[in-house]
Amino acid sequence: MKKTLSSLILALLISFSLVGFAQKKQAAITVKGTQFYKGDRPYSYIGANYWYGSLLGSKKVGDRKRLVRELDLMQKNGIDNLRILVGADGGKYDFTVRPALQYAQGKYDADLLDGLDFLISEMGKRGMYAVLYLTNNWEWSGGMSQYLEWNGQGAIPVPNIAPNTWPQFMTYTEKFHSCDPCMQALDNHVKFILGRTNAYTKRKYTEDTTIMAWQVGNEPRTFTPENEGKFTIWLNHIVDLIDSLDKNHLISTGSEGKNSSNDSMETFERTHENPNIDYLTMHIWPKNWNWFKAENAEKTLVTTIENAGKYIDAHVVVANHLKRPIIIEEFGLPRENEALVAAASISNRDLFYNYIFQRVAESHQNNGVLQAANFWGFGGEGKAVNSSGKWSPGDPLTTDPPQEPQGLNSVFSSDTTTLKLVKKYNLELK
């Protein structure tokens, strides 16, 4: 009896200890000069994009067991930094994220908010950090175009529904920076999210060190030279708003860099002069930018790496000039012949990833401004399950957005060669 009672007391003590450990605050990520710091130690990393994490955390439409397995696998491979979508807007169109967190302007799905809380809580238990982006330039999660539709600008010309409408979509979304009620609605969204307290940790989001940074959005664009002024006024306003609400976390914009800035490094620099922008970002998409062609992979991979090097170099110059760190926070490459199944070769992708990781490691060794990289992205246990390859509600989530073939750029749990590369470089960056 005594032994049983002693065992019970010991078990309770261990349980309380683990709870306390899980809730213990981890070191905050800060910027000093052109370097990131975790507490008082330099912090460089190879992380992942994991936009769907909060959806997996949902009780109703998610899969928490899968989420936990995927977080554990990423942690095992040294990944401690995830770039995540706070939540989608609207959710009524095909080829968009559904269900949406903000299903109508100013109205939120409580279950999906709980999913975001759960994700952040589980990341905190593993010493992982979240970069949370608050809106999207693209229609796949609603974002700016959804605010325009909500505020009387007509139906969104969704490119995946109406073919050859990309020019119309660009012109439509450019109007966001001139739409006062749209910008105010996004301000309200920012205030709502930053004002939240996590249901699991009982911590205010603004005080939770699991959050590394707030990011304005995914790939906000100037669109045209004529719109640069309005874009910059809006960007400065929302960056300053975030800063006024939260002095504890970093702020970034989520820009692609030159490709979001009318193909102009001067524009990129001008739009990022605000000192409340703590670090810069760039994205690199060789397939989308016609550098890499699957049908001529061997030759175009060489071109891809050359062009990526030049793109990185140009952004490093701006980061040095503005005296900020910079992250390559999106980059991806398809599998062999753009196959969607996990069994297809990823040898070219691994070569491309290795180049990006090398650039980060070299910069880290030399105290350079290039501090980190988040690959696109971790698709975990997801897979394509329909003939089009595109996502429909009920399909397994992958890191590929709903309008794209599922598996196109996903790093799956079974992609051991890629994960070994990630682990190798994360060990080098410690």
KASULWO-V53926 format. One record per run of one state. SS is the DSSP state (h for helix, s for strand, l for the rest). FROM is the first residue (numbers start at 1). LEN is the number of residues. If there is no record, write none. Layout:
((SS & FROM & LEN) (SS & FROM & LEN))
This chain:
((l & 1 & 1) (h & 2 & 22) (l & 24 & 5) (s & 29 & 4) (l & 33 & 2) (s & 35 & 4) (l & 39 & 2) (s & 41 & 2) (l & 43 & 2) (s & 45 & 5) (l & 50 & 3) (h & 53 & 4) (l & 57 & 7) (h & 64 & 13) (l & 77 & 4) (s & 81 & 5) (l & 86 & 3) (s & 89 & 1) (l & 90 & 12) (s & 102 & 3) (l & 105 & 2) (s & 107 & 2) (l & 109 & 1) (h & 110 & 16) (l & 126 & 3) (s & 129 & 5) (l & 134 & 2) (s & 136 & 1) (l & 137 & 2) (h & 139 & 3) (l & 142 & 1) (h & 143 & 8) (l & 151 & 15) (h & 166 & 13) (l & 179 & 1) (h & 180 & 15) (l & 195 & 2) (s & 197 & 1) (l & 198 & 6) (s & 204 & 1) (h & 205 & 3) (l & 208 & 3) (s & 211 & 5) (l & 216 & 2) (s & 218 & 1) (l & 219 & 6) (h & 225 & 21) (l & 246 & 4) (s & 250 & 3) (l & 253 & 5) (h & 258 & 3) (l & 261 & 4) (h & 265 & 6) (l & 271 & 8) (s & 279 & 7) (l & 286 & 8) (h & 294 & 29) (l & 323 & 2) (s & 325 & 8) (l & 333 & 3) (h & 336 & 3) (l & 339 & 8) (h & 347 & 19) (l & 366 & 4) (s & 370 & 6) (l & 376 & 2) (s & 378 & 3) (l & 381 & 30) (s & 411 & 2) (l & 413 & 3) (h & 416 & 13) (l & 429 & 2))
